[in-house]
Amino acid sequence: MTHMKKIFYITLIVVGLVMSSCEDDLNLTPNYSLNELNAITNAEDAHAAVNGAYAAIVNSDHFSGRLFVSLASKSGFVDWSSGDFDMEYSQSNETTSNISDRWLDYYKTLNAANFAISNIGKLTIDQINLEEKDVLLAEARCIRAFANMFVFWNYGHWWSSDDSNPNGIIFREEPITLGEVEQERLNVGDSYDKIFKDLDFAIEHLENFTNNRYMSKEFAKVLKAKIILYRNGYNDGTADLNEAIKLIDEVLYTPISGFSMQSDLAKVYQDSWDSEENLFCSYVSDNEDRIDNISYTYSFSMIMYYATKLPVAPYDQLDAGLNFGLDWFKGDPRWDIVTGEARAPIAWDTDLRFTFTKVARLGQFAGQLVSPEDLKYNTYFFRYSELYLLKAELLARTGASVSEAIAPINEMRSKRTNPVLESLNPTTQQELMDMIFKEYFLETFVENGSEYFASLRFKDGSGKLWMESIKGKPIDENRLCYPIPAVEMQYNKLITQNTGLQ
């Protein structure tokens, strides 16, 4: 690799790394760039460095709508991204810029987290209180685990039960420098070990939930539980599922000020990031890039390209772009709350569209015209209701009776008054699993990817994965992940491409 190529590569990786203020509103306006000269020398610097690590998470559509549209398309519920629906990508045919751009945003986050971790770790007791130091390190390590898991879920064999599988992550503990571009991948087992080590530190040292704009002890717990469940669920395994139940129970059955189930689902989405159902979300203060970059998929693409154009043509359905599951959704009271009309997002097009307004809201054009503005585009990384879904599935996979396993979902449904949701009464294990799977789809669709991962864990009555049943064809397991981007393969000669995606 030439020196100029190295400079180009590092510029790509670190271009978004910025320090931000540690104001309570998480204002992510850059104060100064991270580099060796901007050392962390006190607690104020340390807080700013940790806050800076959130920047790509909340400012990037690759942690948000663009990613979750990709995953919804992979599942087969929609065909909004044909490259993802067909999963025909490879290193030589990436099919979409998402593959390289997403990788870049994830490593921006990892580089910022590693900058914070490595520099805060060097602070002495004269520079920062040791307890405050551990809390900040825990927050940065939780961010690192979060970003590494997004890398793993998108670019690695996260589903493999074989710890020696070589298709793991590139795990870095220091910010990238010009001399340290090349690094080998971990195997799958070591990838999980590194991620869990960070989450365990976060669970031990992070503060309890106070604000959904930041990582918390409770979020670290549910993230670890989800990671355990996703891998085991794909393989019909039970390893560590009891630990996952314990983690979910500690959050579900401990009163947490500011984090609770809301009775009115419509108000959850109306309130957006101000809803108490958010454990962690992508709040962004007033920012001129909010609709053009951060929320572009939700505020523009979902309405312009993926919605049902109104009035409905004789050959069309009011399906909000669903490719599968419309009969499930239209028979559920949540349909009328999570969907609705939104105006075309550009000035010259006055047509209305029917879409998932729970995330698309009014669209960027109409949202700017109303008073007050409605630009509260949120990414629901985790809502309270998902605790009940996870608990039900974990019980179902660890030998609970049908009635015991469905009980958490019925408890969740009983807490809603708008809409009113009737209790579910499965009588067989298959009915139970079908109902839990459908509940992921109905409750969380296109919010955080949960319906995609569920389509890989649950099987229909014929024994097929739901993803295969929905698409009507078998899946190529190797294509559940993207190829490592060609630019990374070109510049990092120590790594190998994902199996079958050369």
C-alpha positions as CSV (number, residue, x, y, z in Angstrom):
1,M,0.0,0.0,0.0
2,T,1.4,3.4,-1.0
3,H,1.7,6.2,1.5
4,M,-1.0,8.2,-0.3
5,K,-3.4,5.2,-0.2
6,K,-2.8,4.9,3.5
7,I,-3.6,8.6,4.0
8,F,-6.8,8.2,1.9
9,Y,-7.9,5.1,3.9
10,I,-7.3,6.8,7.3
11,T,-9.1,9.9,6.1
12,L,-12.1,7.8,5.3
13,I,-12.1,6.2,8.7
14,V,-11.5,9.3,10.8
15,V,-13.3,12.0,8.8
16,G,-16.3,11.9,11.2
17,L,-14.5,11.6,14.5
18,V,-15.3,14.7,16.5
19,M,-15.4,15.7,20.1
20,S,-18.7,17.2,21.2
21,S,-19.9,19.1,24.2
22,C,-21.3,17.1,27.1
23,E,-24.4,19.2,27.4
24,D,-27.5,17.4,28.6
25,D,-29.2,17.7,25.2
26,L,-26.4,15.8,23.5
27,N,-25.6,18.6,21.0
28,L,-23.4,16.9,18.5
29,T,-21.9,20.0,16.9
30,P,-18.2,19.3,16.5
31,N,-15.9,21.3,18.8
32,Y,-12.6,20.0,17.5
33,S,-11.2,17.0,15.7
34,L,-9.7,14.0,17.5
35,N,-6.0,13.6,17.0
36,E,-2.8,13.0,19.0
37,L,-2.5,16.7,19.9
38,N,-6.0,16.9,21.4
39,A,-5.2,14.8,24.4
40,I,-7.7,14.1,27.1
41,T,-6.4,15.7,30.3
42,N,-9.4,16.0,32.6
43,A,-12.9,14.9,33.4
44,E,-14.5,17.5,31.1
45,D,-12.4,16.3,28.1
46,A,-13.3,12.7,29.0
47,H,-17.1,13.5,28.9
48,A,-16.7,15.3,25.6
49,A,-14.8,12.3,24.1
50,V,-17.5,9.8,25.1
51,N,-20.2,12.1,23.8
52,G,-18.3,12.4,20.6
53,A,-18.5,8.6,20.1
54,Y,-22.3,8.9,19.7
55,A,-22.0,11.2,16.7
56,A,-22.2,8.6,13.9
57,I,-24.9,6.6,15.7
58,V,-27.3,9.4,15.9
59,N,-26.2,11.4,12.8
60,S,-26.0,8.5,10.4
61,D,-28.8,6.8,8.5
62,H,-26.7,3.6,8.5
63,F,-27.5,3.1,12.2
64,S,-31.1,4.0,11.4
65,G,-33.7,3.9,8.7
66,R,-31.5,3.0,5.8
67,L,-30.2,-0.1,7.7
68,F,-33.6,-1.1,8.9
69,V,-35.1,-0.8,5.4
70,S,-32.3,-3.1,4.3
71,L,-33.0,-5.6,7.0
72,A,-36.8,-5.5,6.4
73,S,-36.0,-6.2,2.7
74,K,-33.8,-9.1,3.6
75,S,-36.5,-10.6,5.7
76,G,-38.9,-10.5,2.7
77,F,-41.6,-8.5,4.4
78,V,-40.8,-5.7,1.9
79,D,-38.8,-5.4,-1.3
80,W,-37.7,-1.9,-0.9
81,S,-34.1,-2.7,-1.5
82,S,-33.8,-5.4,-4.2
83,G,-30.1,-5.9,-3.5
84,D,-31.0,-6.9,0.0
85,F,-34.1,-8.8,-0.9
86,D,-32.2,-11.0,-3.4
87,M,-28.9,-11.0,-1.4
88,E,-26.9,-11.3,-4.6
89,Y,-23.9,-9.2,-3.4
90,S,-20.2,-10.1,-3.4
91,Q,-16.9,-8.3,-3.2
92,S,-16.8,-7.9,-6.9
93,N,-20.5,-6.9,-7.1
94,E,-21.4,-5.0,-4.0
95,T,-24.8,-4.0,-5.6
96,T,-25.3,-1.0,-3.2
97,S,-23.2,1.7,-1.7
98,N,-24.7,0.8,1.6
99,I,-22.1,-2.0,1.9
100,S,-19.1,0.3,2.0
101,D,-20.8,3.4,3.5
102,R,-22.3,1.5,6.4
103,W,-18.9,-0.1,7.1
104,L,-17.3,3.3,7.2
105,D,-19.9,4.8,9.7
106,Y,-19.5,1.8,12.0
107,Y,-15.8,2.2,12.1
108,K,-16.1,6.0,12.6
109,T,-18.0,5.1,15.8
110,L,-15.5,2.4,16.8
111,N,-12.5,4.8,16.2
112,A,-14.2,7.5,18.4
113,A,-15.0,5.0,21.1
114,N,-11.4,3.6,21.1
115,F,-10.0,7.2,21.2
116,A,-12.1,7.8,24.4
117,I,-11.3,4.4,26.0
118,S,-7.5,4.5,25.3
119,N,-7.1,8.1,26.5
120,I,-9.5,8.0,29.5
121,G,-7.7,4.9,30.6
122,K,-4.5,6.9,31.0
123,L,-6.0,9.5,33.3
124,T,-4.6,9.6,36.8
125,I,-6.5,10.1,40.1
126,D,-5.2,13.7,40.0
127,Q,-7.0,14.2,36.7
128,I,-10.3,12.4,37.4
129,N,-12.2,10.7,40.1
130,L,-11.7,6.9,39.7
131,E,-15.4,6.1,40.0
132,E,-16.2,8.7,37.3
133,K,-13.4,7.3,35.2
134,D,-14.9,3.8,35.4
135,V,-18.4,5.1,34.5
136,L,-17.1,6.9,31.4
137,L,-15.0,3.9,30.3
138,A,-18.1,1.7,30.8
139,E,-20.2,4.1,28.6
140,A,-17.5,4.1,25.8
141,R,-17.1,0.3,26.0
142,C,-20.9,-0.1,25.7
143,I,-20.8,2.1,22.6
144,R,-17.9,0.0,21.2
145,A,-19.8,-3.2,21.9
146,F,-22.9,-1.7,20.2
147,A,-21.0,-0.7,17.1
148,N,-19.0,-4.0,16.9
149,M,-22.3,-5.9,17.1
150,F,-23.6,-3.9,14.1
151,V,-20.5,-4.8,12.3
152,F,-20.9,-8.5,13.2
153,W,-24.6,-8.6,12.3
154,N,-23.9,-7.0,8.9
155,Y,-20.5,-8.3,7.9
156,G,-19.8,-11.5,9.9
157,H,-21.1,-15.0,10.6
158,W,-22.8,-14.0,13.8
159,W,-25.2,-16.9,13.5
160,S,-22.5,-19.6,13.5
161,S,-22.4,-22.0,16.5
162,D,-18.8,-22.9,15.5
163,D,-16.5,-20.7,17.6
164,S,-13.6,-21.4,15.2
165,N,-15.5,-20.1,12.2
166,P,-13.1,-17.5,10.8
167,N,-15.8,-15.0,9.7
168,G,-15.7,-12.8,12.8
169,I,-15.0,-9.1,13.3
170,I,-11.9,-6.9,13.2
171,F,-11.6,-5.9,16.8
172,R,-9.5,-2.8,17.5
173,E,-8.8,-1.5,21.0
174,E,-6.9,1.6,19.9
175,P,-7.8,4.3,17.4
176,I,-6.5,3.6,13.9
177,T,-3.2,5.2,13.1
178,L,-1.3,5.4,9.8
179,G,0.9,2.5,10.9
180,E,-1.9,0.2,12.1
181,V,-4.4,-0.1,9.2
182,E,-3.9,-3.8,8.7
183,Q,-5.3,-6.2,11.2
184,E,-6.6,-9.7,11.1
185,R,-10.2,-10.8,11.8
186,L,-11.2,-12.7,14.9
187,N,-13.0,-15.9,14.7
188,V,-16.7,-16.0,15.7
189,G,-16.1,-17.2,19.3
190,D,-13.4,-14.6,20.0
191,S,-15.6,-11.9,18.5
192,Y,-18.4,-12.7,20.9
193,D,-15.9,-12.9,23.8
194,K,-14.6,-9.4,23.1
195,I,-18.1,-7.9,22.7
196,F,-19.4,-9.6,25.9
197,K,-16.3,-8.5,27.8
198,D,-17.2,-4.9,26.9
199,L,-20.8,-5.4,27.8
200,D,-20.0,-7.1,31.1
201,F,-17.8,-4.1,32.1
202,A,-20.7,-1.8,31.1
203,I,-23.2,-3.8,33.2
204,E,-20.9,-3.6,36.2
205,H,-19.9,0.0,36.0
206,L,-22.4,2.0,33.9
207,E,-25.0,4.1,35.8
208,N,-28.6,3.2,35.8
209,F,-31.0,4.7,33.2
210,T,-31.7,8.4,33.5
211,N,-31.9,9.5,29.8
212,N,-32.7,7.6,26.7
213,R,-30.2,9.6,24.7
214,Y,-27.3,7.7,26.3
215,M,-26.2,4.2,27.0
216,S,-27.2,2.8,30.4
217,K,-26.7,-0.3,32.6
218,E,-30.2,-1.4,31.5
219,F,-29.4,-1.0,27.8
220,A,-26.2,-3.0,28.2
221,K,-28.2,-5.8,29.8
222,V,-30.9,-6.0,27.1
223,L,-28.3,-5.7,24.3
224,K,-26.4,-8.7,25.7
225,A,-29.6,-10.7,26.1
226,K,-30.6,-10.0,22.5
227,I,-27.1,-11.0,21.2
228,I,-27.3,-14.3,23.2
229,L,-30.8,-15.0,21.9
230,Y,-30.1,-14.2,18.3
231,R,-27.3,-16.6,18.0
232,N,-28.9,-19.4,19.9
233,G,-32.3,-18.9,18.3
234,Y,-30.8,-19.4,14.8
235,N,-29.3,-22.7,15.9
236,D,-32.1,-23.9,18.2
237,G,-29.5,-23.8,21.0
238,T,-30.0,-23.0,24.7
239,A,-26.5,-21.9,25.7
240,D,-26.7,-18.9,28.1
241,L,-30.5,-18.4,27.5
242,N,-31.0,-18.5,31.3
243,E,-28.5,-15.7,31.6
244,A,-30.5,-13.8,29.0
245,I,-33.7,-14.3,31.0
246,K,-32.0,-13.0,34.1
247,L,-30.8,-9.9,32.3
248,I,-34.3,-9.2,30.9
249,D,-36.0,-9.8,34.2
250,E,-33.6,-7.4,36.0
251,V,-34.8,-4.7,33.6
252,L,-38.5,-5.7,33.3
253,Y,-39.1,-6.2,37.0
254,T,-37.1,-3.3,38.4
255,P,-39.0,0.1,38.6
256,I,-37.0,2.5,36.4
257,S,-37.9,6.2,36.6
258,G,-38.4,7.5,33.1
259,F,-38.6,4.2,31.3
260,S,-42.0,2.4,31.3
261,M,-44.7,1.0,29.0
262,Q,-47.1,3.6,27.7
263,S,-50.8,2.8,27.3
264,D,-51.3,4.9,24.2
265,L,-49.2,3.6,21.2
266,A,-50.2,6.6,19.1
267,K,-48.7,8.9,21.7
268,V,-45.5,6.8,21.8
269,Y,-44.8,7.7,18.1
270,Q,-46.2,11.2,18.5
271,D,-43.8,11.8,21.4
272,S,-40.9,10.2,19.5
273,W,-37.7,10.5,21.5
274,D,-39.7,12.0,24.4
275,S,-41.6,8.8,24.9
276,E,-40.8,6.9,28.1
277,E,-40.9,3.7,26.1
278,N,-37.4,4.5,24.7
279,L,-34.5,2.8,26.5
280,F,-32.1,4.1,23.9
281,C,-32.9,6.2,20.8
282,S,-31.3,8.5,18.3
283,Y,-32.4,11.9,19.5
284,V,-30.7,14.7,17.6
285,S,-31.2,18.3,18.6
286,D,-32.1,20.9,15.9
287,N,-29.7,20.2,13.1
288,E,-29.9,21.3,9.5
289,D,-28.8,17.8,8.4
290,R,-31.6,16.0,10.3
291,I,-33.9,15.4,7.3
292,D,-31.3,15.4,4.6
293,N,-28.9,12.9,6.1
294,I,-29.8,11.6,9.5
295,S,-33.4,10.7,8.8
296,Y,-33.4,10.7,5.0
297,T,-34.8,7.2,4.6
298,Y,-37.7,7.8,7.0
299,S,-38.5,11.4,5.9
300,F,-38.0,10.9,2.2
301,S,-37.4,7.5,0.7
302,M,-40.1,5.6,2.6
303,I,-42.7,8.1,1.4
304,M,-41.4,8.8,-2.1
305,Y,-40.4,5.3,-3.2
306,Y,-41.8,2.7,-0.8
307,A,-45.3,3.9,0.0
308,T,-48.7,3.4,-1.7
309,K,-49.5,6.3,-3.9
310,L,-52.9,7.8,-3.3
311,P,-55.6,7.6,-4.6
312,V,-55.1,3.8,-4.7
313,A,-55.1,2.5,-8.3
314,P,-57.7,-0.3,-9.1
315,Y,-54.9,-2.8,-9.3
316,D,-53.2,-1.7,-6.1
317,Q,-53.7,-2.2,-2.4
318,L,-53.4,0.1,0.6
319,D,-50.5,-1.9,1.8
320,A,-47.9,0.7,2.7
321,G,-45.4,-1.2,0.6
322,L,-45.7,-4.5,2.4
323,N,-44.7,-7.5,0.3
324,F,-45.8,-10.0,2.9
325,G,-47.8,-9.9,6.1
326,L,-50.5,-7.4,5.1
327,D,-53.2,-9.9,6.2
328,W,-51.6,-10.2,9.6
329,F,-51.3,-6.4,10.0
330,K,-54.7,-5.3,8.7
331,G,-56.3,-7.7,11.1
332,D,-54.4,-6.1,14.0
333,P,-55.6,-2.9,15.7
334,R,-52.1,-1.4,15.5
335,W,-52.3,-1.0,11.8
336,D,-54.4,2.1,11.9
337,I,-52.0,3.7,14.4
338,V,-48.6,2.9,12.8
339,T,-49.7,3.7,9.2
340,G,-51.3,6.8,7.6
341,E,-51.1,9.5,5.0
342,A,-48.0,11.5,4.4
343,R,-47.4,14.2,1.7
344,A,-44.8,13.7,-0.9
345,P,-41.5,14.9,0.4
346,I,-40.7,17.4,-2.4
347,A,-42.3,20.7,-3.1
348,W,-43.6,20.1,-6.7
349,D,-45.3,16.8,-5.9
350,T,-48.5,17.4,-3.9
351,D,-49.7,13.8,-3.9
352,L,-50.4,11.9,-0.7
353,R,-48.9,8.5,0.1
354,F,-49.9,5.8,2.5
355,T,-46.9,4.6,4.6
356,F,-45.6,3.6,8.0
357,T,-46.1,7.1,9.5
358,K,-44.8,5.8,12.9
359,V,-41.3,6.5,11.5
360,A,-42.0,8.5,8.3
361,R,-44.3,11.0,10.2
362,L,-45.6,13.7,7.8
363,G,-42.6,13.6,5.5
364,Q,-39.8,16.2,5.4
365,F,-41.7,18.8,3.3
366,A,-45.0,18.8,5.2
367,G,-43.1,18.4,8.5
368,Q,-41.4,21.7,8.0
369,L,-44.6,23.5,7.1
370,V,-46.6,22.7,10.2
371,S,-46.4,24.7,13.3
372,P,-44.6,23.7,15.4
373,E,-42.3,21.7,13.0
374,D,-42.7,18.0,13.1
375,L,-39.2,16.7,12.4
376,K,-38.9,14.3,15.4
377,Y,-37.4,11.5,13.4
378,N,-36.4,8.9,15.9
379,T,-34.6,5.5,15.7
380,Y,-36.2,3.2,18.3
381,F,-33.2,1.1,19.2
382,F,-35.1,-0.4,22.1
383,R,-38.7,0.2,23.4
384,Y,-40.1,-1.1,26.6
385,S,-42.6,-3.4,24.8
386,E,-39.7,-5.5,23.4
387,L,-38.9,-6.6,26.9
388,Y,-42.1,-8.7,26.9
389,L,-41.4,-10.1,23.5
390,L,-37.9,-11.2,24.4
391,K,-39.1,-12.7,27.7
392,A,-41.8,-14.7,26.0
393,E,-39.4,-16.1,23.4
394,L,-36.8,-16.9,26.0
395,L,-39.4,-18.8,28.0
396,A,-40.6,-20.7,25.0
397,R,-37.0,-21.7,24.2
398,T,-36.2,-22.9,27.7
399,G,-39.0,-25.3,28.3
400,A,-41.8,-23.2,29.7
401,S,-45.4,-24.3,29.0
402,V,-47.3,-22.6,26.2
403,S,-49.4,-20.6,28.7
404,E,-46.4,-19.5,30.7
405,A,-44.5,-18.4,27.6
406,I,-47.3,-16.3,26.1
407,A,-48.0,-14.6,29.4
408,P,-45.5,-11.8,29.0
409,I,-46.9,-10.8,25.6
410,N,-50.4,-10.9,27.1
411,E,-49.2,-8.6,29.9
412,M,-47.8,-6.2,27.3
413,R,-51.0,-6.3,25.3
414,S,-53.1,-5.7,28.4
415,K,-51.2,-2.4,29.1
416,R,-52.3,-0.9,25.9
417,T,-55.5,1.1,25.9
418,N,-55.0,2.7,22.4
419,P,-55.4,0.3,20.7
420,V,-57.0,-2.3,22.8
421,L,-55.3,-5.6,22.1
422,E,-57.0,-8.9,23.0
423,S,-55.1,-11.7,24.8
424,L,-53.5,-14.4,22.7
425,N,-54.4,-18.1,23.4
426,P,-52.1,-20.5,21.6
427,T,-52.7,-24.2,22.3
428,T,-49.7,-25.8,20.7
429,Q,-46.0,-25.0,20.7
430,Q,-46.2,-24.1,17.0
431,E,-49.0,-21.7,17.5
432,L,-47.0,-20.1,20.3
433,M,-43.9,-19.6,18.2
434,D,-46.0,-18.3,15.3
435,M,-47.7,-15.8,17.6
436,I,-44.4,-14.6,19.1
437,F,-42.9,-14.2,15.6
438,K,-45.9,-12.2,14.4
439,E,-45.8,-10.0,17.5
440,Y,-42.2,-9.0,16.6
441,F,-43.4,-8.0,13.2
442,L,-46.5,-6.2,14.4
443,E,-44.9,-4.3,17.3
444,T,-41.4,-3.4,15.9
445,F,-41.5,-3.5,12.1
446,V,-38.8,-1.3,10.5
447,E,-37.8,0.2,13.9
448,N,-34.7,-1.7,14.8
449,G,-34.3,-4.8,12.7
450,S,-36.0,-7.1,15.1
451,E,-38.4,-8.6,12.5
452,Y,-35.4,-9.5,10.3
453,F,-33.6,-11.4,13.0
454,A,-36.9,-13.1,14.1
455,S,-37.4,-14.3,10.5
456,L,-34.1,-16.2,10.9
457,R,-35.0,-17.7,14.4
458,F,-38.6,-18.8,13.9
459,K,-39.9,-21.6,11.7
460,D,-43.3,-22.0,10.2
461,G,-45.4,-25.2,10.5
462,S,-43.5,-26.9,7.7
463,G,-40.2,-26.4,9.4
464,K,-38.9,-23.7,7.1
465,L,-37.3,-20.6,8.4
466,W,-39.9,-17.8,8.1
467,M,-37.5,-15.9,5.8
468,E,-37.5,-18.9,3.4
469,S,-41.3,-19.3,3.7
470,I,-41.9,-15.6,3.1
471,K,-39.6,-15.5,0.0
472,G,-40.6,-18.9,-1.2
473,K,-37.1,-20.1,-1.7
474,P,-34.2,-21.4,0.4
475,I,-31.6,-19.0,1.6
476,D,-27.8,-19.1,1.0
477,E,-26.6,-18.9,4.6
478,N,-23.3,-17.2,3.5
479,R,-25.4,-14.3,2.1
480,L,-27.0,-13.4,5.4
481,C,-24.0,-11.0,5.8
482,Y,-22.5,-8.5,3.3
483,P,-19.1,-8.9,1.9
484,I,-16.3,-7.1,3.6
485,P,-16.1,-3.9,1.4
486,A,-13.7,-4.1,-1.5
487,V,-11.9,-0.9,-0.2
488,E,-11.1,-2.7,3.1
489,M,-10.0,-5.8,1.3
490,Q,-7.7,-3.7,-0.9
491,Y,-6.0,-1.8,1.9
492,N,-6.0,-4.4,4.7
493,K,-4.1,-7.4,3.4
494,L,-4.4,-9.3,6.7
495,I,-8.1,-10.1,6.4
496,T,-10.0,-12.7,4.4
497,Q,-13.3,-12.2,2.6
498,N,-16.5,-13.7,4.0
499,T,-17.0,-17.3,2.9
500,G,-18.7,-17.5,-0.5
501,L,-18.7,-13.8,-1.1
502,Q,-15.3,-13.4,-2.9
